[in-house]
Amino acid sequence: MKSILVIPVILCILSCQQTGSHRKFVTSFESTTVFQDFYFTPQGYLGTTYHGQQDSIVHSGTYAHIAWITGANTPPATPFENHNHRGYPTIQLQKTPDGVFQTPCYVTFWIYLDMPLYPNTPENEWFSTATFTSDPSDYWARTVLINVDVDSNLQLVHVPNQGEQQYIYQNTTIKFPQKQWVEIRAYLDFDQTNGYAKVWQDGVLVSHAKVNGCNGTLAQAHFGMYSSWHCESGFVLNDDLVIEEVDHE
């Protein structure tokens, strides 16, 4: 890559647009606008994780967001410690003028992953492409993730309940390709009683599950580097992210 700009906070374009009664959040990582109301993981998180801009591998425009790791993190001393790699901005919709988004929402983004994943004990390595929550607090108490597992399957995680992986449908034959741009599109309905989520990889449905325990809103999300602590190397690029409120699927 010909140029990487390492910065203390992420560089991006943020646009909260209004279309009728619906809102849309758009970022293409093109400008140096800093969003001080949002939280950004620090550079060199746990001594291994960094993020910034690069202009060599982009999906569109001049820049894409990059995050990378330089080695494995130390093992957590207790089950309550989280030593996972983190290099990303948190999109905190609750801090925008109109507050949290009302689901259902479509989320579309492009990702370029160059990160080997290996079997491990007690947990295989994994990479998370996105994390969503209805919780507007710093606890992120109820999350839904879209992960790439060690077998290169793109799948919803923490469904239907936190800590579970049970699906209405899960494709295990379409593998997630690395070292190329991939479109991920998610439909999130965080209804309190009839919530569900779907994920498409390059236009093909790959994961569908019920979602319980949410409150009907999308409060926060993050993209970028989030992976198991024992991963030793790799990088991820994100570009052309859109979060939009819709009436239905």
VEXGULUM-103254 format. One record per residue (C-alpha): x, y, z. Coordinates in steps of 0.25 Angstrom, whole numbers, plus 5000, padded with zeros to 4 digits. Layout:
! residues N
x=X	y=Y	z=Z
...
***
This chain:
! residues 249
x=5000	y=5000	z=5000
x=5006	y=5013	z=4996
x=5001	y=5022	z=5007
x=4996	y=5020	z=5021
x=4992	y=5031	z=5030
x=4993	y=5027	z=5045
x=4984	y=5037	z=5053
x=4979	y=5037	z=5067
x=4964	y=5037	z=5062
x=4958	y=5032	z=5050
x=4956	y=5041	z=5038
x=4943	y=5040	z=5030
x=4931	y=5047	z=5024
x=4919	y=5046	z=5033
x=4905	y=5050	z=5027
x=4892	y=5048	z=5035
x=4882	y=5050	z=5024
x=4867	y=5051	z=5025
x=4858	y=5045	z=5014
x=4843	y=5047	z=5018
x=4842	y=5041	z=5031
x=4854	y=5032	z=5030
x=4868	y=5035	z=5033
x=4881	y=5031	z=5027
x=4896	y=5030	z=5032
x=4906	y=5031	z=5021
x=4921	y=5030	z=5022
x=4932	y=5028	z=5011
x=4944	y=5031	z=5019
x=4948	y=5042	z=5010
x=4951	y=5055	z=5018
x=4958	y=5058	z=5031
x=4946	y=5062	z=5038
x=4947	y=5058	z=5053
x=4935	y=5054	z=5061
x=4938	y=5057	z=5075
x=4925	y=5053	z=5080
x=4928	y=5038	z=5077
x=4937	y=5028	z=5083
x=4949	y=5023	z=5076
x=4958	y=5012	z=5080
x=4972	y=5018	z=5083
x=4984	y=5015	z=5074
x=4993	y=5004	z=5079
x=4981	y=4997	z=5087
x=4988	y=4987	z=5096
x=5000	y=4990	z=5088
x=4996	y=4982	z=5075
x=4984	y=4989	z=5068
x=4985	y=5002	z=5059
x=4976	y=5009	z=5050
x=4975	y=5021	z=5040
x=4974	y=5024	z=5025
x=4980	y=5018	z=5013
x=4979	y=5022	z=4998
x=4984	y=5009	z=4991
x=4973	y=4999	z=4992
x=4959	y=5006	z=4992
x=4946	y=5002	z=4987
x=4942	y=5017	z=4983
x=4948	y=5031	z=4984
x=4962	y=5033	z=4989
x=4962	y=5027	z=5003
x=4957	y=5015	z=5011
x=4958	y=5012	z=5026
x=4969	y=5002	z=5030
x=4972	y=4995	z=5043
x=4983	y=4985	z=5045
x=4989	y=4977	z=5056
x=5004	y=4974	z=5059
x=5003	y=4962	z=5068
x=4995	y=4954	z=5077
x=4990	y=4960	z=5090
x=4993	y=4954	z=5104
x=4983	y=4943	z=5108
x=4972	y=4948	z=5118
x=4975	y=4945	z=5132
x=4960	y=4942	z=5135
x=4948	y=4939	z=5127
x=4943	y=4953	z=5130
x=4955	y=4960	z=5123
x=4954	y=4964	z=5108
x=4967	y=4964	z=5101
x=4961	y=4964	z=5087
x=4968	y=4973	z=5076
x=4960	y=4986	z=5075
x=4963	y=4997	z=5064
x=4950	y=5005	z=5060
x=4941	y=5016	z=5062
x=4928	y=5014	z=5069
x=4916	y=5020	z=5062
x=4908	y=5026	z=5073
x=4895	y=5029	z=5067
x=4889	y=5033	z=5081
x=4899	y=5045	z=5081
x=4894	y=5050	z=5068
x=4883	y=5062	z=5068
x=4871	y=5052	z=5065
x=4876	y=5041	z=5074
x=4876	y=5026	z=5072
x=4871	y=5020	z=5059
x=4858	y=5013	z=5059
x=4858	y=4999	z=5053
x=4857	y=4992	z=5043
x=4869	y=4997	z=5037
x=4878	y=4993	z=5025
x=4893	y=4994	z=5027
x=4902	y=4992	z=5015
x=4917	y=4993	z=5015
x=4929	y=4988	z=5007
x=4940	y=4981	z=5013
x=4954	y=4976	z=5009
x=4960	y=4966	z=5018
x=4974	y=4960	z=5018
x=4975	y=4953	z=5031
x=4977	y=4938	z=5033
x=4969	y=4930	z=5043
x=4973	y=4918	z=5050
x=4968	y=4907	z=5059
x=4971	y=4910	z=5074
x=4968	y=4905	z=5088
x=4958	y=4907	z=5095
x=4952	y=4916	z=5084
x=4956	y=4916	z=5069
x=4960	y=4930	z=5063
x=4949	y=4939	z=5057
x=4948	y=4953	z=5051
x=4936	y=4962	z=5053
x=4932	y=4970	z=5042
x=4921	y=4978	z=5049
x=4915	y=4980	z=5063
x=4901	y=4986	z=5066
x=4894	y=4989	z=5079
x=4881	y=4995	z=5084
x=4888	y=4999	z=5097
x=4892	y=5014	z=5097
x=4901	y=5012	z=5109
x=4915	y=5009	z=5110
x=4912	y=4995	z=5113
x=4907	y=4990	z=5100
x=4899	y=4980	z=5108
x=4892	y=4973	z=5096
x=4900	y=4972	z=5083
x=4898	y=4965	z=5070
x=4910	y=4963	z=5062
x=4914	y=4958	z=5047
x=4926	y=4950	z=5048
x=4935	y=4942	z=5039
x=4938	y=4928	z=5046
x=4950	y=4919	z=5044
x=4944	y=4912	z=5033
x=4941	y=4925	z=5025
x=4926	y=4925	z=5028
x=4920	y=4939	z=5029
x=4910	y=4938	z=5040
x=4901	y=4945	z=5051
x=4906	y=4944	z=5065
x=4899	y=4945	z=5078
x=4886	y=4940	z=5072
x=4875	y=4939	z=5076
x=4880	y=4942	z=5090
x=4894	y=4947	z=5095
x=4904	y=4936	z=5095
x=4896	y=4927	z=5085
x=4897	y=4923	z=5071
x=4884	y=4917	z=5066
x=4879	y=4920	z=5052
x=4867	y=4920	z=5043
x=4877	y=4918	z=5032
x=4892	y=4918	z=5031
x=4900	y=4916	z=5018
x=4913	y=4908	z=5020
x=4916	y=4906	z=5005
x=4918	y=4920	z=5000
x=4932	y=4924	z=5007
x=4936	y=4938	z=5010
x=4947	y=4942	z=5001
x=4959	y=4949	z=5005
x=4968	y=4960	z=4998
x=4956	y=4965	z=4990
x=4945	y=4975	z=4992
x=4932	y=4969	z=4998
x=4919	y=4975	z=4999
x=4912	y=4972	z=5013
x=4897	y=4976	z=5014
x=4889	y=4973	z=5027
x=4875	y=4975	z=5030
x=4873	y=4978	z=5045
x=4859	y=4977	z=5052
x=4861	y=4979	z=5067
x=4846	y=4978	z=5070
x=4845	y=4974	z=5085
x=4836	y=4962	z=5082
x=4838	y=4959	z=5067
x=4852	y=4963	z=5064
x=4861	y=4956	z=5054
x=4873	y=4959	z=5045
x=4878	y=4955	z=5031
x=4892	y=4956	z=5024
x=4895	y=4956	z=5010
x=4909	y=4954	z=5004
x=4910	y=4960	z=4990
x=4895	y=4959	z=4989
x=4893	y=4945	z=4993
x=4886	y=4942	z=5007
x=4896	y=4935	z=5016
x=4891	y=4936	z=5030
x=4877	y=4938	z=5036
x=4873	y=4937	z=5051
x=4863	y=4942	z=5061
x=4868	y=4954	z=5070
x=4863	y=4955	z=5085
x=4866	y=4964	z=5096
x=4866	y=4977	z=5088
x=4857	y=4990	z=5089
x=4854	y=4993	z=5075
x=4865	y=5003	z=5072
x=4879	y=5003	z=5067
x=4887	y=5012	z=5076
x=4902	y=5008	z=5073
x=4910	y=5001	z=5063
x=4925	y=4999	z=5060
x=4933	y=4993	z=5048
x=4948	y=4992	z=5046
x=4957	y=4983	z=5054
x=4950	y=4974	z=5064
x=4956	y=4960	z=5065
x=4960	y=4949	z=5075
x=4972	y=4952	z=5083
x=4981	y=4941	z=5078
x=4981	y=4946	z=5064
x=4995	y=4950	z=5060
x=4994	y=4958	z=5047
x=4985	y=4964	z=5037
x=4978	y=4976	z=5033
x=4964	y=4980	z=5029
x=4959	y=4991	z=5020
x=4945	y=4998	z=5020
x=4938	y=5007	z=5010
x=4924	y=5012	z=5006
x=4916	y=5010	z=5019
x=4901	y=5013	z=5019
x=4892	y=5011	z=5030
x=4877	y=5014	z=5027
x=4864	y=5013	z=5034
x=4853	y=5006	z=5025
x=4839	y=5002	z=5027
x=4841	y=4987	z=5024
x=4849	y=4977	z=5017
***
